[in-house]
Amino acid sequence: MNIQKLLFVTKFEELGFDALQALLSLRKAALNHVVFVNVIERDKVAMRRGTGYQKTEEVRLRERANIRFIDWAETLFEQGMEVGVYIVVGTLVSQVIEAAKKEEADLIVIGKSHKPMLEQFYSGSDVTEIIRRASIPVLVYKPIPENNTALEHPFERPLLATDNSAGSLRAVEYFKGLNAVVEEIHLLTVVDEKALKGDSSMSIQKSRKEARQKLEQICEDLESAGIRARAHVYVGQPFEQIERAARDCKSTLIVAGSSAKAAWAERWIGSVPRAIAEKSAYPTMLVPPEKS
């Protein structure tokens, strides 16, 4: 699996050209085409202006986006890249999903949601809904405050948190095609303390070894594709341990499989991938299971 075409979704404020430049290291693998997407949402424009939706405002926003994209495209053309542009009026989630399908994109890149947490709880964030509906990986791009140099090479040292789900196993297949970009990948399994079997140190260590053996099999698979890989087993609450492992391994990106869980279940039950996408300080790539 290769990342040849990237869908770059931006409102400009939270995701600029510097973020795209950091992702151009993917050209060493297969990336040769970037599609810019800017969605003008009628209800949000009207709410911001407080005067109802106005056609003149739509024209102004279209032209502003067009000027930005022309400038960005010129830089990419000079590097031999292909460029596409979508400046559309509609609902962000539906327009992004439609563009991804039409363009047959391999990766969606989007900025972190800025909805208040209470609003996200009741309505869900646009980012979460895109992750839930997308059939391709979604990269939620976020700066790393304590390590800004990581922004230059987000795919250099990824941390792949795996629970042997279909999504996380599919992520392994994606990374096999990125051996020219990835310096080292760290594989992580987080074991819940309640899942540790037995009441003796021997039986607990057996559970840890079983988890590690599965990771080492994946490491061998990645190394056969030319990617250096290391296995780690942490114990505790998944989100907290994934964040800790990312710090320990000096990771530049967190990768996890996403689920097809219904929207209401995501809000009320929650999920580790959603927590990483919305709460983690690290750029996060969520990979869905293969659609049947």
N, C-alpha and C positions, 0 to 999 in steps of 0.2 A: 504494500500500500504506500503510495506516494502523496505528498502534498504539493500538487502542481498549481492549483488555483486557490487563492485566498480571498475570502469575502471580508472586507474591512469595514465594519459598521461604526460610524462616528457621528456624534453631535458636535464635534470639535472641542468643546470645553473639557471633556474628560479623556479624550483619545486623539492625540495629534500625530503629526508626521514623524516626530521622534520615536513614537512607539512603532510605527510601521518600519522605520529604518532599522530598528533593533531586530525585527523579524526577517529582514532580508538575508540573514545568514542562511535561511532555508533555501536560498538559491544554490548553495553548495550541494544540496540534495536534488530537488526537482522543481522547486518553485519558479514559475516563469510568467505568471499572470495574476494581477491584483484587480479585484473589482471593488470600487468604492460605493458605499451605500449611505445615503443620508435620508432619513424619513422625517417629513414634516407632519406632525400630529395635530390635526385641526383643533381638537378639544383642549390640548395643552397650550396652543398658541392663543386661543380665545381666553382661556383662564388667566394666562400671564398678562394679557392686555386689558382684561376686564371690560371690553367693549364688544364682545362677540367676535366671531371669526370674520376677518376681512381679507378679500382677494389681494389687495395691495401688499399685505403682510406676507402672504404666500409667495408673491413674486419677489419680494425683497429677500426672503429666506432662500429661495431657489437660486437667485443670482449670487448671493453670498457663498453658498455651497459650491456653485459652479466655478467661481473665481478661485476658491481654495483648491478644488480638485484639478483645475487646469494647471496650477502651479505644481502640485504634487506629481501629476502625470508627466509633466515635462522632465522632471528628475528621473522618473522611472523609465521613460522612453530612452533617455541618454544611456541607461544601463542595459538596454536591450530587452526590457520587460514589456509585456502586453498589459493594457489597462482597459477596464470597463467602468462605467459610471451609472448609478441609479440615484436619481433625486426624485423622490416620489412623495405623494400625499397619502396618508393612511395610518393604520395602526402599526406600530413598530414591529411587534412580534410577527404578525401575519406577513408583512412586507419582507422581513428578513428571511423567513422560512421560504416564501415564494421565490425570492431572488436566489437563495441557495440551491433550490431545486432546479430553477430555470438555467442557472449557470453551471450546474453540476460541480459545485465547489467542493473542495476537500477539507476546508477548515473555515469556521466562522470566528472572527476576532471581534470582540465587543468590550466596551469599558464597564467598570463596576457600576451597579445601580446606585442612584442617589436618593431613592425613595426613603422617607422616614420608616423606621423599623415597624411602627404600628400599622402603617399603610401596607407595608410588605406582608405583614402577618395576615391581614384580611383579604387583600387583593392579589398578593403574590407580586414579585418583582418581574419586570420584563425579562431580565437576564435569566431568572429561574425558569420562566415559561419557554424561552428560546431553547434552553438546555433540555427541557422536558420534551419539546416537540421536534428538535433537530435529529436528523438521521446521520449527521456527521459530527466530528469533534467540535467543541466550542472552547475557545481560549478567552477567558475573562482576564483582560490585561490590567495589571495594577502595578504602580511603582512600589519599590521596596525601600522604605525610608532609611533603614539602617545599612543598606548596601546598594546604593544607586548604580554601581558599576555592573551589577547583574542585569540591568536594563539593556546593556549592549549585546548580551548573548543569552537570551532567556532559555534557549534549548541546550545550552552547554552542559549543565549538571541537573537534569530533572530528577525529581523524587517520584517514583511511581508507587502509590499506595494501592496494594492489591488485596482483594479478598476472594480471589478466584471467581469473581462474577464475570458474566459474559462481556460486560463493558471493559473491565480491567484487562481481560485477556486479549480483547481486540486492541487495546492501547499498546500492548506488547508488539502486535503485528505492525502497527503504525510506526513504532520507533525503529523497527528493523530497517525501514527505508530511510532513516535519518542518520546513518552511521558516519556520514561526512560532516555532520553538524554536532552530534553529541560527543562530548569528551568522556563523560562517565555517567552512568545511570544507577541510581540507588533504588533497590526494590525493598518495600516495607510491608510487613503484615503486622497489624495491631491486634493482639490477643486480649480479649476481655478477661479480667481477673476471675470472673464467675465461670468462665469456660475452662479454666485450668483444672484438669481432672486429678482427683486423688488428694490425699491429705499429707503426703510425704514429699520431700524434696525430689526424690527419684522420679515419681510419677509426674510432678510438675515439669521437671526438666525434659521428660519424655514428650510432653505436649509441645514444649518450645522447640524441640528438635524436629518434631513432625512438621511444624509450621515452617521451620527454616529449610527443611529438605525440599518442600514444594517451591520455595523461593529460589533455591540453588538450581533447580531444574530450569526455571525461567532464565536465570542468569546464564546458564550454559547455552540456552537457545539464543540469547542476545549476543553472547560472545562469539558464537558461530557465525553471526551476521556482522562481526567486526566491531561490536560495541562493548567496552569494558563495563562490567556490572558487578555490584556488590549487594549482598542480602542482609537485611536487618529485621529483627523481631523485637517489637516494643510491647509493653503490657500496660493497659489502662484505658482511659476514655479515648475513642478514636480521634476526634478532632484535635484534642490537646496533644496527643502523641504524634500525630502527623505534623503539627506545627513544630514540635520539639525536634523531630527527626529532620525536618527541613533546615532548622537552625544548625543542628549537629553536623549535617552533611554539607552545609554551605550551599544549599540548593538554589537554583535560579528559577525553578518552575515546579509546581506540584501538579501531578497527573493522577486522575482517578477515573474509575468507570462510573457513569451516571446510570440512573434507573429510569424505567418508564412508569414510575409511580404516578397515580392520578394527582391532579393539582390539589384537591382537598386533602389528600393524604400527606402531600409535601408540607402543607401549611400546619396541619394538626399533629402529625407524627414526626415530621422533619426527616432529614437525611444527612448523612455525612458529606456527600458531594455538594449539596446545597449549602451547608455550613461553610465548607471550604471556599466555595465560589463567592459567598457574600461576606464572610467574616475574616478570612485569611488575609494577611498582608502580602502574600506571594501571588504572582500571576498563576492562574489555575486553568488547566486544560481538562475538560470533562469529555469522556469518550462514551457514546451510547452503545448498547449492544446492537448487533447486526439486525436490521429489520427483516422480519420473515415475510 
